[in-house]
Amino acid sequence: MKMKKSILPVLLAVALATAACTSNTKRQTATLSDDSLYTTFRDPGHEWRGKPFWSWNGRLEKDELIRQLHIFKEMGMGGAFLHSRVGLKTEYLGQEWFDLTNAVADEAEKIGMEAFLYDEDRWPSGSAGGMVTENPAYRMNFVTLYTMPAEEFKWDNDSIVSAFVCKLDGIDYSELERLTPESDMTRYAGKTVLKFQHETEKCSDGYNGTTYLDPMNREATDRYIYLTHDQYEKHCGARLGGNIQGIFTDEPHRGGLFTSHESKTDGVTSGIHHIPWTPKLPKEYKKAYGEDLTAELPKIFLRENGERVNDAKWQYCDLVQTLFLKNFAQPQYDWCTKHNMIYTGHVLHENSFSNQVTMQGSLMRFYEYQHNPGVDMLTEHDNSYWVVKQLSSAARQLDKKWLLSELYGCTGWQFNFANHKAVGDWQALFGINVRCHHLSWYTMEGEAKRDYPASIFYQSPWWKEYKYVEDYFSRLGVMLNQGAPVCDLLIVNPIESVMSQVSVKSFNGLGASAPEIVSMEQKYADLFHWLAGERIDFDYGDEEMMGRLSSVGKDAEGNPVFNVGHASYRTVLVGNMETMRETTLKALQKFEEAGGKVIFAGEAPKFVNAVASEAPAQLAAQSIRIDYAQKPIVETVKSLIRPVVQVTDASGNDMKNVFGQVRQDGDRYYVVLMSMDRGRKFDSVTVTLPFAGEVTLWDCKTGDVWKQPTVSSGAEGSKILTSFEPNEEKVYTISAASPAFARQMPVITEKSRISLPDTYDYTLNEPNICVLDVATWQIDEQPAQPLTEIMKIDQAVRKHFDLRPRGGEMVQPWYAEKTDGVNYQKPLGVLKMQFPFDVAVMPSDTLFLCLETPDRFTAVINGRKLSMEQSAGWFIDNSIRKFAVPTNYLQQGRNTVELIANFSRNLDLEALYLIGDFGVELKGIQRTLTKLPAKLKVGDIATQGLPFYSGAVCYQIGNLPKPAAGERIMLQMPGFDGGCIELNNDYAHQICGWAPYQMDVTQVAEKGDVAQLNVVLTRRNTFGPLHALPARAGAYGPWNWRTEGGSFTMDQYTLLPAGLTQQPTLVIDDVK
């Protein structure tokens, strides 16, 4: 993915005004021939494939990095972002770091992959692992409001920015009077003082003992660029802009605004009574608005005489975002442009107006300063669709092709292929074409294994099957990026109406608490669903950008269009706004006067630039007025734009859970439809396409292309009868004739069904596992402690030695070794831990004990020292080393593995694993080794001797009926719990990651063979969290492994079902 240098923002407004032309889609991509499209679709190149965060989180070795890079290639990835993460031991930005970066970039180029840098040690970007903010002048600043009775106030420090006395009722004040150090406070008895004090962020381990930077301070940014970007230039040289294509910025922000969101790693201190600050801010405010910012602070924090909206709030929010963009984003964008590097990544918190305003402002404005702008969509069920729509809107207006999403983070080990599809599908539909998987670990050693799992890499049992997922998404990306969207509607983004009413009571954490903002958020989401559910495409328009980039023109038919940069629209919708910019008002007036269609939904804004005004109402009176409700908005918009695709169910009802996108490339149309329903199948669905021509179906899963039968077709379009599996997509092209390579779709008729047995022979592709994660323990000669879970032992031992706890925000090992190496490694005392387990049936084969950092421990099994001089390799991860345990070391009944170590700050206490040919019986947390079951029943394998097993289980399905001529036999699985399923017979190998869960076993049946049904599991029941309640969480991070109280249990292991959990069926079809 090579960058085309973008026009600098200072020239952008002029350039785009000149570029305004008569076409509704100004930049048409040259039409690919059918054969060229098919070639790309069948095997998309690396630019279309995922590029995960490659977590460099341990002691890095060149050979291991090269090995892992080739694994990415085998997984179908197109490259990687080289990302320092928690646990890194190799010095960040040290000579070895650069040497390894160069080696990986060179190897990536050799094997046809892309290498990208990451601009920080962990995140958020800006401190260079704390090195920037070793200088206190570069640290993040806030102004905090303190209230107190006038009698208690003293002007007692130089950090007071301003102070006032007033009558205060909640957040409403009146009778305001400014104070000075000489004020006589005895005059103000019974009143309240508002003290505004300048404060610097407190130091934390998340920044290796310093803080986040002040991103509104250009000198701080320049120091950051010198320590990071310039050092890459020095050490990587000509690779920059060559085989090192770009650099990722992660979660920079301008500081928390009225938020109680507490996260040191995010650089947000706790407290709703502060706003981000920089020493030059009053001067900049005076320059921009001609007013004294220090005098305006009460209006920003509170409400003057109960007025909810005021210009000081809006001006402040606009200015701090402008300074953030000018002094942080633009210098890095310019640096990357100069060095032919792609500046990509995302800023902090995007999901809602409140998320954005508390940490940034309007995110659409940031995208102008990235070559490949991006977003961050974490967890499995974050369906904030509008975040990606904001991104793709700005990108289309700014002519930016590649749009990134950091996705799959915090989803947990149990996250399967169907979930990968569900989370990635809608993002692709709305514009994402660079998938940055969060996260692929170099190692699981120590704290690294709790760094927002799962690891989408060699540690997961399904990594060899993952190319199935990447092939699908790369093909989908190819089809969704041909031509240009058929998009006629612009919605004025109302986020500045939130900026104009912020106060200390506006937000709860990162969400809205003020009822007016809560209502705005809901109305915004409703509007998205009303339109997307009708497959009406639209873009959002940011008001600041519209003020610079908008113009009025005509399309090819002579109709008036509203241009924003490189995009143009036939209709503009205004709604859910309390204030609008004067520039927006004038632009819409001009469009309306030219005959353009402006819709005002609901009440017109009552403010212009956050000052009361009748002008918006006057414009609304000349425009189209409707209620802010689903039916009038949908009907009015449809009457003003080009026809949309209709999708109806068997009863003729519109299917609002099917979203879509239409694109046009010359005389070829692309229609992509997606069911957002992850649980239901819909049969007898009618799709009405408003385009004339033959319809072709492109299967992104297999790469097959089919002639799509139609119910009717003509000059007005075509009707298709189809079905949607849960979360299924349909990709159609409509052109004068179907491509020559498109095959005739077979007619399939089900003839019969055969229920299969509920018990099967099976094989495992890995040894079984018994997790040892609870132990009794003792420090030196102190009293022995009772059975305790291993993470709680680690916490207790560190507390005993007065050490900080481990976690995602701990001081990085590389930094501790560099700055405090002697104390970091100093022995503090002898720790003994005894891990109990029972044996009912002695294992028949060699048993292995697996553990991390074996060189730090002495292992004793039932009183006999285990030799750990030479490991037998590693298990699951390169840090988990395995050692053979002689069978005669075990005994019937109770057994104990004792670990003895000289504890030091750099010793991580982690679970042990016994692996071998045995079964495991669980009673509470008591684990007993038994025999493996001779056969497996359909159902949860965790209750059948395999509670912690996480490899693959291959079920042997025999006695298949011989197919007659013209028949096919399908193996259907109504339910399984794992990453994916596959048919392991070499000559008929198939992978199935999502519905419909079925595989063709015709060849197997013809040969009279046994079908090898492989259920590839996940690592959830090995690596947990195994003691957290409830067993499932909405998001997974380090905290899930350190739960307390009612969220923690030592009474049981909280496992999830695994294996073939519902009885499979054979379906015999007639195929013609």
N, C-alpha and C positions, 0 to 999 in steps of 0.2 A: 504494500500500500504506500505509494510514493505521494508526497505532498506537492500540491500545486500552491505556490506562494500566494497568500491571500492579499487583497488590497488592504493597506493600512487603514485603520478606522478613521484617521484624520482626513483621509481622502474619500472615504466611503460615501458620504452623503452626496458629494458632487458627482462621483462616478455613477451612482445609482440613479440620480436624477436624470443624467444623460442617457442611462441605459433604459429608462422607461419606454416601453414600446407597445405596440398595439395588440400583441398576442396575449392570450390569457395564460399561456405557459411559455415564458420567454425563452427558456433554454431547453430545447428538445435534444435529447440524446439521439445520436444517429441510430437508425433502425438496424438491429442485427438481423441477418438472414436467419431463416429457420434452422439451418444446419449449424450456424455459429452459436445461436442461442442454445441449441441442443447439446453441443459439445461442452459449453460452459456449464450448463445445467447438470449434465451427467457427472462431471468431475470438476467442481469448482476449485479455483486456485487458492493459494494460501491467504490472499487478501480477504476472502469470504469466510475464512475459518476462524474459530475462536482463538483468543490470545489470553490465557489465564494469568492471574497474579501468581507468579512463581515465587513462593515464599522462601527467601534466603534467611534461614532461621536457626542455623547451627554453625558448627565448625566446617567451613566450606572446603571441598576438595575438587580439584579440576576434573579428575576422571569421573567422579560421581556426577558432577554437573553435566558433563558431556553425555553420560549414560542417560540421565534424566531428560535431557533435551531430545534424545532419540525416542524416548518413551512418548513425549508430547507428539512427536511426528506420527508414531504408531497409533496414537489416540485420535488422529485426524485433526489436530490443532494446527493453526497457521503461524504460531509464534508465541511469545510470552513477554510479560512485563517483569523485569528483574527487581524484586520487591523485598527490601529489608523488612523483617518482621520480628516479633518478640522471640527471644531465644538466640539471636545472632551472636556468634562468638568471634568470627572474623571481623577485624576492625572495619567499621563503616567508613568509607571514603579513605581507607588506608591503601598503601601500594598494592597489597595482595588483592584487595577488593577490585581495584581497577584492572589488575592482570587477569583476574577471573572473568570480569565483565568482557574484556576484549576477547578472551578465549571462547566464551560462549557466543558472542556476536559473530566471530569468524566461523564457528562451526554451524551456527544457524544459517548463515549465508550459503555454506557448502551444501546444506541439505534442503534448501528452499524454504526457509522459515524467516519470520521477522522478529527482530529483537528490539525491545523498547526499554528505556530506563524508567526508573521511578525516582522521584526527586526528594525523598525523605527517608529517615530512619523511623519506621512505623508511620504514624500519621498524627495530626494533620500536617500538611506540607507547610514549611516556612521556617522551622527552627534549626534545620540541619542537625537533628539529633541533640538539640540543646546548645550547639556551638554558637549559633547566632546570638542567643540571649544570655550568653555568659556576660555580655555587656548589658547592664541594667537599662541603658538608654534605649535599647531595642525591644524591651519587653512590652507585652500587652497592657493597655491601660483601660481603666474604667472611671466613670464618675458615679458615685453612689449617693443616694438620698437617705439621710437620717432625719427622723422627726423627733421632737422632744418639746416639753413645755418650755415656754420662753424663760421661765425662772431657772432652768437647768442649763441653758445654752452658754457656752464660752467659745470665743474665737481663739482657740488654743493651739492651732498649728498652721503651718504654711500651706498645707494641702487643701485647705478650704477654697473652693472655686468661687462660690457665692453662697449667701445665706439670706433668708427672707423670714418675715413674720406674717402670719395670716390667721384667719379663721378657717379651720379645716374640718370638714364633715366627710369622712370616708376618703374618697379621692377628689372631692370637690373643694375648692378653696375660694375665698373672697377676701376683700380688704387687704390685699397683698402690699407689703412694704419691704423694700430692700434694706438689709442691714450692712453695717460697716464694722470694722474692729472697734470703733469708738462709740457705737450705739449704746444708749442707756437702756438696758434690758428691763429695768424696773417699770418702764412705761408700758410694757406689753403683758402684764399679768393676765393670765387666763387665755392667752393666745398660744399658737403653735409655731415653732421655728422649723423651717425647712433648711437643712444644712446639706449642701452639695460638696462632696469631698472627692478629690482626685486620689485614686489608688492604683497600685501596680499589682498585677496578678501574682499570686503566691507561687513559689517554686514547688515542683512536684517531681516524682520519679518518672512520670510519663514523658518528661522532657529531660531525663537524665540529670535531674537536680536543678533545672532552670524552669523556664516558662515558654509559652507560645510567644511569637513575635507580635509587634505592632504593625499590622499590614498596611496601615495608612501612613506609615513613615517610610519614605522612599529610601532613606539611608539603611534602614533595617532590611529592606528587600534587596538592596544592592549588596549588602553583606551576605545575605543568603545566596544570591546568585554567584557571588565570588566563591563561597565555600562549597557550592554544589555544582552548578552548571559550568563555571569556569574550570573547575578541577576535572570534570569529565572532558572538557575540551583539551586540557593540558595532557591528560593521560590516554585519551582515546583517539585524539587527533582526527584524521580524515574519516574515521568510522562514523563520526557524527554526520547525520544526513545521508550516510551510505548504508552499511549493514546495521547501524544503530539508527533506527528511523525516527524515533521521537522520545518524548519524556512525558510521564504521567504525573499530574498533580492531584493530590488526594485530600479532599475535605478542608481546603483553606477557608477562612471565614474572617469577618471583620469584628468578631466578638459578640457575646450574647446580649440581647436587648430585652430587658424585663423578663428574663426567663429564669426559672428555678431549676432548669436542666443542669444537673451536676455531673460533670465528667471531665476529669483533669486532662485526659487524652484529647478531648475536644477543645481544650483551652477555655472552658466555660466554668467560672467559679459560681458557687451557689448564691442565689439571692435574686429576688425579682426587682430590687430597688436600684439597679444600675444600668448604665448604658455604655457602649464602647466609646473610647476617647483617644485622642492623640494630642500632644501638646500644642500643635499648630491649628487645632480645630477651630477655636474662636476666631483666629485670623481668617481662616478659609470661609467661615460662615459670614463674617463681616464683608468679605470680598464678594461672596455670591449673592447675599441678600441685603447687605447694608444695615444689618442689625447686630446687636450684642447678644451672642449666644448665651453667655453666662446669665443674662437677664431673662432669657427665654426658658431656662431650665424648668421652672415650675409648670409652664404650659406644656412642656414635653412629657414630664413625669406624671402630671396630674391633670385635672380639668378645671379651667378657669370659669368660675360661676356655673359649673355643671355642663359647659359646652364640650361635647364629645369630639367634635372635629375641629381642628385648627391648623393654620398654616405652619406654625412652628414645628409640629410633629412631622408633617409631610416634608418640610424643608430639611429637617435634621436627618430623617431616614434617607432622603434622596442624596444628601451631601455625603454621608458616611459611605454609602455605596459607591458614589462617584470617586471618592478618595481611595477606596479599596481597589476599584478597577484601575484607576490611574497609577497608583503607587505600588500595587502588587501584581495584578493580572497583566496589565499592558507591558511592563518591563520584561516579564518572562515570555510573553507572546512575541515581543520584538526580538528578544535574544534568540528564540527558536527560529523565527523567520530569517534572521540574519545567518543562522547556521544551517539553514535548510532542514530544520527539525520540525516534527509534528508536535505541537503542544496540545495535549489531550488530558483527559481525566474529568473530575467533577468537583464541585464545591460542597460545603457541608449543609445538609438537610434541605430536602426538596419537596416533601410529600404534600404540603398544604400551604396556604397563604401564611399561616402562623409559623410553620417550619421555616419558611423562607425569610419572613420579616424578622423573626427573632435572631437569625444568624447572618443574613445577607441583604435582603431587599428583594428585588425582582430578578430571579435567576436568568431570565431570558437575556438580560443585558450582559451577563458574564459570557455567554456563548459567543459573542462577537470577538472575544479575545482568546479564542481557541481555534486551532485549525481543524481538529476533530473533537467537537464538544461532546460532553457526556453527562450521564446521570448515574445515580447509585440506587438500585432497587433491591433492597435486602429483604430477607425472610421469604417464606413460601407464599404468604397470603396478602402481601402488600399490593393491592390492586389500584394504586393511585395512577390510573391510566393517563390522567392529564399531565403528569410530570413529563412523560415521554412526548406527549403532544405539544407541550410548550417547547421542548427541545427541537422537535422536528419542524415546528412552525418557524422558530428563529433561524434554523439551519436553511430552510427553503428560502426564506427572505434574504439570507446572507450568502446563499449559494455555497453551502458546505455539504459535501456528499456523505462523508463518513461520520456516523453517530455512534457513540460508545455507550454501553451500559455495563456497569459493574454489578453483576447479578449472582444469585445463588448463595450469597453470604448469610450466615446465621441460620441455615436451614437444617443442620443436624445430619448425623450419619445415616438416618433412615430415608433420606431424600432420594427418590428413585428416578428412573428414566422418564416416567410419565410426568413426574413433578418438574423435571428439567424442561420438558416440552411445554407444560402448562405455563410456567413462569416466563420462558423465553418467547413463546408464540405471540402473545399480545404485544410484547415489546417490539418484536420484529414487524408486526402488522403496522404499528404506529411510527416506525422509522428506524429502529435500532438495527445496524448492520455490522457493528463491531461488538462481539460478546466477550467481555472480560470476566472470566470465571473467578469467583471468590470461593475457593482458594486452593492452591496446589503446593503442598509442603515439601521442601527439601528433606526435612526430617520431622519426626514426631517426638523427638527427645525432649524430656522435661515439660516445661510449660507450653511448648509449641503445640502439643497435641490437643490443647483446649482453646486454641486460637481460632474460634469460630468455625468449627468443623461443619461438613465433612471436607476431607482432602480429596479434591477431584484429580486424583493422580494414582500413582502405582500402589498406594496403600489401600485403595478401594478395590474390592474383589472383582469389580466390573470394568476395570480400566481397559482391558483388551477389547471389550465390546463397545467402548465409548465412541469409536469412530461412527457407529450407527447414528448417534445423536448429532455428531458434527456434520456428517454427510447431509442429514436432514436439514439442519439450520443453514448450512452454506447454500444448498439448493433453494431453500425458501428465500434467502437473502438475494440471490441472483434474480429471482422472479419479481421481488418486491422493489427492485431498484432499476427496473427498465423504464424508460420514458419519464413521465412526470405525473404527479397526482391530478386527478380531475377534482379540483377543489375550488369552489366558488364562494365560500363563506368565510368572512373574517369576524372573529369575536374580540372585542376590545377587552383585554385582560384587566380585571378590576382590582388588582393587588394594591394599587396605590390608595384605594379606599380603606384598606387596612392600615397602611402607613400613616394615614391622616388621623387615625383615632387611637394610636397606641398609648398605653399608660401602664402604671405598675400593676393594674388589675386585668390586663388584657389577656395574659397567657398563663397556662398551667403547664409548666415544663415547656415542651415545644408545641403544645396544642393550644387552642383557643379556650379562654374562660369567659371573656366578655360575650354576653348573649348575642350582640349584634354581629360579632365576628363569627361566632358559631353558626348563626343563620347564613351568613355569606358563604361560609365553607360548604354548608349543605346545599345551598342553591347552586353553587359552582359545580359540585359533583352531580347534582340532578341534571343540569343542563348538558353536561358531558354525556350522561347515559341516555337522555332523550334523543340526542343527535346520533350518537354511535349506535344506539339500538335501532335506528332507522337507516343506518349505513350512509348517513350524511357526513361527508368529509368537511373538515373546517380547519382553520388555523387560528391561533391566538395572536393578538397584536399587543406588544408592549408599548405603552404610551410614550416613553422616552425615545424608544427607537422609531416609533411612528413619527415623532416630531422632527426627526432628521431624515428619515428614509422614505416618507410617503409622498405620493403625487397622484394626480388624477389623469387618466388616459382613456383610450378606447381599445376594445379588442378587435379581432379580425372582422367581426360582423358590424363593427361600428357602435357597439354598446359601451356605455361608460364603465370603467373599471377603476377600482381603488388599488393603487400599487403600493406595496411596501417592499422596498428593495427589489429583489428579483422575482417576487411573487405578485400576483394580481388577483382581485376578487370582484365578483359581481354584486355582492351584498355585504353589508356591515351590520353586525348585531351589537347593540348597546344594552346592557342590563346588569342588575346586581351591583350598581355603582353608586357611591355617595358623592364622589368628586371625580372630575376629569381635568386633564391638563387643558390649558388654553390652546396649546398647539393641536390637541386632538379635536377640540371643538371647531377650530378654524378649518382643519382638514376635512372634517365631516360636512361642514357647511359647504365647502367647495365641491365636494362629491355630490351632495344633494342638489346643488344648483346646476350641476352638469347632467342631472337626470339619473344619478346613481341611487340605488336603493339602500336606505338606512332604516333599520328597524330599532325602535325603542321598546324593550320588553319590560313591563312593570313601570315603576316610578322613574322619572328622569332624575339624573343627579341634581343635587341642590347646591353644589359647590363647584367652583372652578379654581384650580390650584389651591384647594382647601379653603377658599374664601367664599362666603355665601353669594350666590348668583342665580339670576333667572334665565341666563342665556341657554343652558342645556334644555330647560323646559320649552323655550321658544323654538329651538331646533327640533325638539321632539314633536311639537305641534305641526311642523311642516313635513315630518317624516311619517313612517308607518308606525302606528301605536297599537300594541297588543298587550295582553296580560302576560306576566311572567309565569307561564304554566305550560305543560307539555303539549297539549293539543294545539293551541294557537301558535306556539313557536314552530312546531314541526310543520304544520300545514302552511304557514306563511313562508317559511324558508323553502320548502319544497316547491312552492309556486314561483320562486324567484331564481332557482338554480337549475342546472341540467338534471335530467331524470336520474334517479338512483336505483340501485339493485334492490329488488324486493325478495324477501324470503318468508314463506308461510309454511305452517305446519299442516298436518293431515286434516285439521279442522278448518283450515283457511285463515287461521290467526297469524298475525305478523310475529315473527320470531325475534324478539328484541334482545335475546341472548346470543345472537349471531352478529358479530361485528364484521366490517369489511373495508376494503380499500379498492378503488378503481384507479388504474393508471393508463395513460395513453402514450404509445410510441409509434408515431406515424399512423399507419392504417391498422395497427394492431392494438387491441385493448387487453389489459390484464385485470382480472377480477380475483381477489383473494378474500375468501370468507372463512371465518373461524367461529366455532361454537365456544362460548365462554363457560358452558356448563360442563363441569368436570365429573359429574355423576350420572348423567342420563344420556341414553341414545334416542335419537329422533328419526323415525322412519317416515316415508311418504312426504318428504319435504319438497316444496316447489320453489325453484329459484327462477326469477324473471330477470333476464339480462336485457337492458335497453339498447342493445347494439346489434346491428345486422352482421351476419357472417356465420361461419362454421365454428363450433365450440370444441376446444381441445382441453383435456384434463391432464395436468402435470402432477405426477405422484412424487412428492419431495422425499418420501421415505425410501422408495426403491429406485427412483430415477426413471421409471417407466412413463411413457406418454401415450394417451389413449384418445381416440375419437369419442367425444361425449355425445351419446344419443340425446335428442331433444324431443319434447312432447309436441312442440310447435315452433316454427321459426318463420321469419319474414322480415320485411323492411323495418318493422318497429322493434325487432329483437327476437329473443328466443326464450322458451320455457324449458326447464330441466326438472326431471323428477329424480330425487336423490335421497340420501340419508346422511345423518351426522352421528358418528360415534361420539362418546364423551370427549370433549376438547379436540375434536377433529377439525382439520383445515381442508379447504378445497381451493385449488389453484387452477384457474381457467385462463385460456387466451381465446380471444374472438378475432378472427381474421377472415379474409375472403375465402380461404380454403385451409383446411387442416394440413399441417406439415405432412410430407410424404412418409416420414418415419412413424407417424402416429398409428398405433394398432387399433384394430376393431375391438371394442370392449366385449368380452364373452358374456353370454347369457347363462346365469347360474341358477339352478333350481335345486332346492334342498329335497333329498329323497327320504332320508331316514337319520335317526340319531341312535347312538349306542352309548349307554352309560358304562363307564369304566370302573374297575375295582377301586376300593378305598385303601389298599395296602400294596406296597411295591418294594421290590429289591432296589437298592440304591448304592451309589458310591459317593465319596467325598473327595474333593480335589485338594484339600488341606487336612492336616491333622486336627483332631478335635481339641478344644481349649477348655481349660479350667482356670478362671480368673482368681487370683489371690490378691485381694485388695483390702482385707481387714487383718489386723494384727494386734497382739499385745506388744508393749514396748517399754523401754527403760533407758534413761540417760544416766551414764556413769553408775554410781551406786545408789541412786535415788530409788524410791519405791517403784515397782513395776506398775504399769498402767493397764487398764482393762482393754478388751478387744475394741479397736477403734478403726474407722475407715482411714485409708492411707492419706487422703488430702487433709484430713483433720489432724493426723499425726504430724504431717509436714507443718501445718500452721502452728500446732502446739510446740513443736521443737523450736521453731523460729522465734516464737514468743518467749520461750524459756531463755534463749540466748540474746534476747532483745534485738532481734533482726526484723526487718520489714517483711510482711508476707509476700509470697509470690503472686503473680497475676499478670494480666495483660498490660498493666501499667507499671510494672516493676522496672527498675533500672536495667538497661540492657547489659547482658554479660560482657560484650565487647568493651563497653564503657567502664564497667566495674573493673575488669582486668587491666584496662589501660590506666585508670586513675587511682585504683585502690587495690592493686593486685595482691599485695602481701596479706591484707586483712580479708580479702575476698576468698583466699584459699586457706587461710589459717585454721588449723584444727581447733575446735571448741570443746569437744567432749566425745565420749564414746556412746554411740547409739546402737541398741540392740532391738531388733523387731522379730517376733515369732508369728509366722503365717500358718494357721492351722488348716488342715483338710483331712478327710477320712478316705479310707480305701476299703471297699467291700469286696471287690474282685481285683486281683493283681493284674496290671497291664501285661499283655502277652508280648509286647514289643518295646523297643527303646522309648523311654520317656525323656522329654527335654524340659529344662527350666529356662525360661526366657526372661531377660531383664535388661534394663538400661544401665549404662556406666558400670559394667561388671568389675572394672579395675578398682573401683572405690569400695567394693564390698568383699567380705568373706562370707561364703554361703555354707551353712551347715544343715544337713538333712537328717533328722532323727539322730543327732549327735555325731554324724559322720561328715567331715569336711568334703565339699564338692570341689573337684579340680576345675578351675575356670581360667587356666593358662591359655587354652586354645579353644575358641568358639567353633561351633559347627555351622557358622554362617548366621544369617539373620532371618527373622520371621516378621512378615508383614511390612516392617519398616527397617531401614538400615541402622537404626539406633537400638533396636530390640534384638539383642544377641542371644543365641540359644546354646545350651550346654547339655550334653548327654548326662542323664541320671541313671546310674546302674540300677537294674531292677531290684537287686538285693538291698538297696538303700531304703526301700519302702517296706511297710509292714501293714498287716491287717489292722483295721481300726484307725485310731488317731495318729496322724503324721504332722510334722512341723518342719517348715523351712525357716531357718533363722538367718537373718542378715545382720552382719556386724560391720560398723563403719566408724571412722573418725569423722564426725559431722563437721561441716564447714558451710559457710554461706553459699558456696557454689555447688553444693550437693543437693540434687533434686530427688525427693522421695516419690516413687511411682509404684504402680501395681506390678505384680509378677504374673507370669502365665505358665502354666503347665500345659504342654501339648503332647499328643500321642494318640495311640489307638485305644481309646477308652470311652466310656460314656460317663455322664455326670448327672447325678441325682441331686436335686435341690430340696431342702426342707428349711424354709426361711433363708438364712444366709449360710447354713451348713451345706458344704459341698462334699459329696461322696463319689469317689471314682468307682464305676461299675463297668460292665460290658456294654459295648455299643449294641443297639437293637439290631436284630437280624433283618428286620424289614421296617420301613417307615409307613405309618398310616397317613392318610390325607389329614392335614391339620398342623398345628403349631409344633415345629420340631423342638422348641424350647422345653416342651413337656415330655420329650421322648429321648432324653439323654444328651441333647445338644443345646443346652440353654445359652452357652456363650459362643457357639460356633458361628463363624461369619464368612466362610468361603462360599463354595457352590455345592449344591446337592443335585446329583444327577439321578432322576427317577427312571427306572427301566420299565417302559410300557410295551408289553409284548402282546402276542395273539391278535395282531391287527388283521382285519378281514382283507381278502384280496379284492382290489377294485376291478370292476368290470370295465369294458371299453367305454370311454367317454365319461368315466367317473373320476372324481377326486375325493380324497379323504382328508378332512381337516381335523386337527387336534385343537379343541377349544378349552381354554382355561378360564372359568368364570372368576377365579380369584387366586392370587398368590401374594406372598409378602416377601419382597426382595427388590433388588435393583432392576432386574430384567429377567427374561427367560430366553432360552435358545434351544434349538434342536441341534444336538451335538454330533449327529451322524455326518461324517465328513462329506459324503456325496450329496447330502441334502441340507447342509448347514443353513440355519436361519436364526435371526435374532428378532425378538419382539419386545419392544420397550413400552408400548402403550396400546390402548384399545384400537382395533379389536384384538384381543389376546387369543390368537389362533395361528397355527402353523400347518403347512401342507406336508402331510406324511405319506403322500401317495407313493413316492419312490420307495420309501422304507417298507410300506405294506407290500408293494410289488415284489420286493426282494425277500419278503418273509422275515425281515430283521426286527429287532427290538428297537423301538424309538427311544432315543436318549434325550429325555426332557431335563434340561439343566436349569435349575432355579438358582440364579446368581444372587447371593444375598447382599446385605450391607454390613458394615462393621458396627452397627448400633449396639448389638448385644455383647460385643467384646469391649468397646471403649466407652459406651454409655452416653449420657450419665446413667449410672446403675443404681443410685440411691436417691434420686430426686423424685419428688412428688409434685404434680402428677407425672406420669411416665412421658407424656408429650408436652412440649412447650411451644409457644408461638415464635420464639427466637432462641438460638443457642449461642452462648458465649462462655467465657471462663466461669462466670457466676453459676452456671448450671451444675458445675462439679463441686461447688462449695456452698450448697444450700444449708439452711438452718431451720430449726423449729419444725413446724408442720410441713415444711417443704423438703424434709430430709427423713430418710428411714434407714434404720439398721435391722429392721425386722424381715426385710425381703430384698430381693433384687428386682428393680423395676424394668422388666424386659418387655420387648415388643414381639408380637407374633412374627414367625419366620417360616419360610418354606412354601410348599404347595398346600394352601390352606382351604381350598375348595375342590371338590371332586371334578376331574376333567371329563370331557365328553368327546366322542368321535361323531363327526357330522359327514355324512356321505352325500355329495352333491353330483348333480348331472351338469356337465359343462358343454355348452355348444357355442 
